[in-house]
């Protein structure tokens, strides 16, 4: 049961990382094409997407590394 929970959590973090890559790609690559007064465009045009995307990638990546290390450690001790 615990193994299923850990595997599901790692899969969820992988999805978060992919979403972060997509969000940061959109924020960095696509031009905004909006004027400064257009509030509708201000959130989705660059800096917010990039910061949110990189945040998701870093958080997801660090947590995934910790999860994989914990799984490897548990597997090594279960086999002893």
C-alpha angles and dihedrals in degrees: 000000000000090000090057092051092049092046091049091048092050090049090051091051090050089055089049091053092050089049089050092052091050093046094049091046090053091047094049105037110032115077116236099224091190133121119240093249094056103098092184090066099038097081098045098041111091125297101052093048092046095049093045092047095050090046091054092047094049095043093044093045096050092046091047091052091050091048093049091047091050092049092049091048092049092046092050092050093044091055095050 
